[in-house]
Amino acid sequence: MPIPDVVLLTKADCHLCTEARAAVERVTSELGVAWTEQRIDGDPSLQERYAEEIPVLLVDGIQRDFWTIDEQRLTRILKKALGG
C-alpha cells in the first residue's frame, strides 16, 4: 500500500496556517505519516489558484480541506489510504 502524499499549502502571515499546521501534525504523527508544507509565496500559479483558500490541504494531489483542517476527516482519509 503506497504512503499517502500529504501537503499543506501555506503563506506568510497566516494565522489559519499556524492552526492548520498543528492539526496536520497531530493527525499525521498519530498515524506515522510524513507530510510537507509548501508556501505559495513566490509561486504565481499557486497564488492564483489557492489565494483565497489558504491554508489548503492536499492528499495525493486532491484538495481535501481549506481554511480549517477537519482532523477527523483527515484521519479517515489517511487510514483509508493506508489500507485500514
N, CA and C atoms as an extended XYZ file, in Angstrom:
252
Properties=species:S:1:pos:R:3:atomname:S:1:resname:S:1:resid:I:1 pbc="F F F"
N         0.846       -1.172        0.000 N   MET     1
C         0.000        0.000        0.000 CA  MET     1
C         0.896        1.240        0.000 C   MET     1
N         0.702        2.150       -0.972 N   PRO     2
C         1.548        3.351       -1.024 CA  PRO     2
C         1.263        4.306        0.136 C   PRO     2
N         2.293        5.022        0.518 N   ILE     3
C         2.173        6.026        1.580 CA  ILE     3
C         1.484        7.265        0.982 C   ILE     3
N         0.457        7.786        1.642 N   PRO     4
C        -0.198        8.977        1.104 CA  PRO     4
C         0.721       10.197        1.120 C   PRO     4
N         0.591       11.028        0.094 N   ASP     5
C         1.363       12.260       -0.030 CA  ASP     5
C         0.521       13.392        0.547 C   ASP     5
N         0.917       13.893        1.708 N   VAL     6
C         0.170       14.929        2.418 CA  VAL     6
C         0.947       16.236        2.308 C   VAL     6
N         0.293       17.252        1.722 N   VAL     7
C         0.933       18.550        1.508 CA  VAL     7
C         0.008       19.638        2.033 C   VAL     7
N         0.547       20.507        2.873 N   LEU     8
C        -0.183       21.654        3.377 CA  LEU     8
C         0.352       22.901        2.681 C   LEU     8
N        -0.512       23.572        1.935 N   LEU     9
C        -0.137       24.819        1.272 CA  LEU     9
C        -0.403       25.976        2.221 C   LEU     9
N         0.599       26.822        2.403 N   THR    10
C         0.507       27.935        3.347 CA  THR    10
C         1.062       29.207        2.714 C   THR    10
N         0.935       30.318        3.449 N   LYS    11
C         1.552       31.575        3.033 CA  LYS    11
C         2.003       32.325        4.277 C   LYS    11
N         2.787       33.344        4.066 N   ALA    12
C         3.313       34.145        5.172 CA  ALA    12
C         2.193       34.895        5.881 C   ALA    12
N         2.399       35.151        7.162 N   ASP    13
C         1.477       35.944        7.979 CA  ASP    13
C         0.043       35.418        7.923 C   ASP    13
N        -0.096       34.126        8.166 N   CYS    14
C        -1.395       33.455        8.048 CA  CYS    14
C        -1.692       32.721        9.353 C   CYS    14
N        -2.587       33.294       10.173 N   HIS    15
C        -2.887       32.659       11.458 CA  HIS    15
C        -3.606       31.324       11.269 C   HIS    15
N        -4.410       31.191       10.227 N   LEU    16
C        -5.061       29.902        9.962 CA  LEU    16
C        -4.031       28.832        9.590 C   LEU    16
N        -2.940       29.245        8.967 N   CYS    17
C        -1.882       28.298        8.594 CA  CYS    17
C        -1.230       27.701        9.839 C   CYS    17
N        -1.057       28.510       10.855 N   THR    18
C        -0.480       28.027       12.108 CA  THR    18
C        -1.371       26.955       12.723 C   THR    18
N        -2.669       27.210       12.748 N   GLU    19
C        -3.620       26.233       13.289 CA  GLU    19
C        -3.670       24.973       12.431 C   GLU    19
N        -3.645       25.147       11.118 N   ALA    20
C        -3.689       24.004       10.204 CA  ALA    20
C        -2.445       23.145       10.353 C   ALA    20
N        -1.300       23.783       10.475 N   ARG    21
C        -0.025       23.066       10.648 CA  ARG    21
C        -0.091       22.171       11.882 C   ARG    21
N        -0.605       22.695       12.976 N   ALA    22
C        -0.710       21.922       14.220 CA  ALA    22
C        -1.681       20.752       14.056 C   ALA    22
N        -2.802       20.974       13.376 N   ALA    23
C        -3.784       19.907       13.170 CA  ALA    23
C        -3.205       18.783       12.311 C   ALA    23
N        -2.542       19.151       11.229 N   VAL    24
C        -1.940       18.137       10.347 CA  VAL    24
C        -0.867       17.360       11.099 C   VAL    24
N        -0.076       18.057       11.885 N   GLU    25
C         0.977       17.394       12.665 CA  GLU    25
C         0.379       16.401       13.659 C   GLU    25
N        -0.678       16.771       14.338 N   ARG    26
C        -1.316       15.857       15.301 CA  ARG    26
C        -1.786       14.571       14.624 C   ARG    26
N        -2.489       14.716       13.520 N   VAL    27
C        -3.057       13.541       12.843 CA  VAL    27
C        -1.964       12.680       12.225 C   VAL    27
N        -1.049       13.292       11.497 N   THR    28
C        -0.029       12.503       10.807 CA  THR    28
C         0.929       11.829       11.777 C   THR    28
N         1.263       12.496       12.872 N   SER    29
C         2.177       11.868       13.836 CA  SER    29
C         1.514       10.669       14.503 C   SER    29
N         0.220       10.769       14.754 N   GLU    30
C        -0.503        9.650       15.353 CA  GLU    30
C        -0.530        8.439       14.417 C   GLU    30
N        -0.583        8.692       13.108 N   LEU    31
C        -0.667        7.602       12.128 CA  LEU    31
C         0.689        7.227       11.541 C   LEU    31
N         1.724        7.965       11.885 N   GLY    32
C         3.052        7.664       11.367 CA  GLY    32
C         3.230        8.013        9.899 C   GLY    32
N         2.564        9.083        9.482 N   VAL    33
C         2.626        9.518        8.083 CA  VAL    33
C         3.400       10.830        8.008 C   VAL    33
N         4.315       10.911        7.050 N   ALA    34
C         5.062       12.155        6.846 CA  ALA    34
C         4.209       13.139        6.057 C   ALA    34
N         4.505       14.419        6.227 N   TRP    35
C         3.817       15.451        5.462 CA  TRP    35
C         4.789       16.560        5.153 C   TRP    35
N         4.447       17.385        4.170 N   THR    36
C         5.292       18.512        3.810 CA  THR    36
C         4.447       19.780        3.776 C   THR    36
N         5.139       20.881        3.920 N   GLU    37
C         4.499       22.193        3.829 CA  GLU    37
C         5.087       22.901        2.626 C   GLU    37
N         4.225       23.505        1.830 N   GLN    38
C         4.672       24.254        0.665 CA  GLN    38
C         4.084       25.655        0.730 C   GLN    38
N         4.949       26.648        0.702 N   ARG    39
C         4.494       28.042        0.721 CA  ARG    39
C         4.111       28.458       -0.697 C   ARG    39
N         2.994       29.159       -0.828 N   ILE    40
C         2.580       29.632       -2.147 CA  ILE    40
C         3.225       30.972       -2.490 C   ILE    40
N         3.825       31.616       -1.492 N   ASP    41
C         4.505       32.894       -1.727 CA  ASP    41
C         5.583       32.688       -2.788 C   ASP    41
N         5.574       33.518       -3.798 N   GLY    42
C         6.601       33.423       -4.827 CA  GLY    42
C         6.273       32.442       -5.941 C   GLY    42
N         5.118       31.782       -5.875 N   ASP    43
C         4.712       30.859       -6.936 CA  ASP    43
C         3.405       31.388       -7.526 C   ASP    43
N         3.491       32.137       -8.612 N   PRO    44
C         2.302       32.783       -9.171 CA  PRO    44
C         1.160       31.817       -9.495 C   PRO    44
N         1.461       30.631       -9.980 N   SER    45
C         0.383       29.698      -10.333 CA  SER    45
C        -0.354       29.209       -9.095 C   SER    45
N         0.384       28.921       -8.017 N   LEU    46
C        -0.268       28.510       -6.772 CA  LEU    46
C        -1.027       29.668       -6.136 C   LEU    46
N        -0.457       30.870       -6.203 N   GLN    47
C        -1.135       32.040       -5.651 CA  GLN    47
C        -2.453       32.288       -6.378 C   GLN    47
N        -2.447       32.169       -7.689 N   GLU    48
C        -3.661       32.394       -8.466 CA  GLU    48
C        -4.720       31.344       -8.153 C   GLU    48
N        -4.294       30.106       -8.021 N   ARG    49
C        -5.244       29.017       -7.806 CA  ARG    49
C        -5.807       28.973       -6.391 C   ARG    49
N        -4.953       29.223       -5.381 N   TYR    50
C        -5.353       28.999       -3.993 CA  TYR    50
C        -5.406       30.237       -3.103 C   TYR    50
N        -5.166       31.405       -3.627 N   ALA    51
C        -5.005       32.612       -2.806 CA  ALA    51
C        -6.117       32.824       -1.788 C   ALA    51
N        -7.353       32.586       -2.148 N   GLU    52
C        -8.482       32.838       -1.252 CA  GLU    52
C        -8.795       31.666       -0.332 C   GLU    52
N        -8.108       30.545       -0.479 N   GLU    53
C        -8.440       29.350        0.287 CA  GLU    53
C        -7.366       28.920        1.288 C   GLU    53
N        -6.254       29.588        1.329 N   ILE    54
C        -5.119       29.178        2.164 CA  ILE    54
C        -5.488       29.208        3.640 C   ILE    54
N        -5.093       28.223        4.416 N   PRO    55
C        -4.313       27.052        4.042 CA  PRO    55
C        -5.165       26.016        3.307 C   PRO    55
N        -4.480       25.240        2.475 N   VAL    56
C        -5.125       24.177        1.701 CA  VAL    56
C        -4.395       22.871        1.996 C   VAL    56
N        -5.167       21.823        2.220 N   LEU    57
C        -4.594       20.501        2.467 CA  LEU    57
C        -4.831       19.620        1.258 C   LEU    57
N        -3.746       19.066        0.718 N   LEU    58
C        -3.812       18.135       -0.400 CA  LEU    58
C        -3.376       16.763        0.086 C   LEU    58
N        -4.126       15.749       -0.287 N   VAL    59
C        -3.721       14.362       -0.020 CA  VAL    59
C        -3.712       13.665       -1.368 C   VAL    59
N        -2.533       13.193       -1.749 N   ASP    60
C        -2.334       12.571       -3.060 CA  ASP    60
C        -2.826       13.474       -4.188 C   ASP    60
N        -2.547       14.780       -4.042 N   GLY    61
C        -2.868       15.743       -5.082 CA  GLY    61
C        -4.317       16.205       -5.110 C   GLY    61
N        -5.150       15.685       -4.228 N   ILE    62
C        -6.570       16.053       -4.183 CA  ILE    62
C        -6.795       17.009       -3.020 C   ILE    62
N        -7.445       18.137       -3.302 N   GLN    63
C        -7.742       19.094       -2.238 CA  GLN    63
C        -8.763       18.482       -1.291 C   GLN    63
N        -8.399       18.381       -0.008 N   ARG    64
C        -9.262       17.762        0.995 CA  ARG    64
C        -9.852       18.747        1.984 C   ARG    64
N        -9.170       19.863        2.212 N   ASP    65
C        -9.654       20.875        3.157 CA  ASP    65
C        -9.028       22.207        2.804 C   ASP    65
N        -9.672       23.270        3.279 N   PHE    66
C        -9.076       24.597        3.207 CA  PHE    66
C        -9.612       25.421        4.365 C   PHE    66
N        -8.894       26.456        4.705 N   TRP    67
C        -9.126       27.345        5.849 CA  TRP    67
C        -8.965       26.620        7.177 C   TRP    67
N        -9.777       25.620        7.449 N   THR    68
C        -9.713       24.881        8.712 CA  THR    68
C        -9.595       23.391        8.397 C   THR    68
N        -8.669       22.722        9.066 N   ILE    69
C        -8.468       21.301        8.830 CA  ILE    69
C        -9.374       20.497        9.751 C   ILE    69
N       -10.181       19.634        9.171 N   ASP    70
C       -11.050       18.733        9.922 CA  ASP    70
C       -10.221       17.491       10.265 C   ASP    70
N        -9.786       17.404       11.518 N   GLU    71
C        -8.887       16.321       11.913 CA  GLU    71
C        -9.537       14.950       11.791 C   GLU    71
N       -10.816       14.852       12.077 N   GLN    72
C       -11.491       13.554       11.953 CA  GLN    72
C       -11.549       13.112       10.499 C   GLN    72
N       -11.867       14.031        9.598 N   ARG    73
C       -11.905       13.693        8.175 CA  ARG    73
C       -10.508       13.312        7.689 C   ARG    73
N        -9.497       14.060        8.086 N   LEU    74
C        -8.130       13.739        7.679 CA  LEU    74
C        -7.730       12.367        8.190 C   LEU    74
N        -8.085       12.050        9.412 N   THR    75
C        -7.779       10.723        9.966 CA  THR    75
C        -8.442        9.635        9.121 C   THR    75
N        -9.714        9.799        8.784 N   ARG    76
C       -10.418        8.808        7.955 CA  ARG    76
C        -9.757        8.650        6.589 C   ARG    76
N        -9.433        9.771        5.959 N   ILE    77
C        -8.814        9.750        4.626 CA  ILE    77
C        -7.487        9.009        4.676 C   ILE    77
N        -6.659        9.326        5.678 N   LEU    78
C        -5.333        8.705        5.753 CA  LEU    78
C        -5.433        7.235        6.118 C   LEU    78
N        -6.336        6.877        7.017 N   LYS    79
C        -6.493        5.451        7.355 CA  LYS    79
C        -6.948        4.668        6.138 C   LYS    79
N        -7.852        5.230        5.352 N   LYS    80
C        -8.311        4.557        4.138 CA  LYS    80
C        -7.150        4.394        3.168 C   LYS    80
N        -6.354        5.450        3.002 N   ALA    81
C        -5.213        5.403        2.082 CA  ALA    81
C        -4.170        4.378        2.538 C   ALA    81
N        -4.096        4.179        3.857 N   LEU    82
C        -3.131        3.217        4.402 CA  LEU    82
C        -3.684        1.784        4.436 C   LEU    82
N        -4.900        1.645        3.946 N   GLY    83
C        -5.476        0.303        3.868 CA  GLY    83
C        -6.236       -0.116        5.106 C   GLY    83
N        -6.571        0.816        5.962 N   GLY    84
C        -7.254        0.471        7.197 CA  GLY    84
C        -8.516        1.140        7.303 C   GLY    84
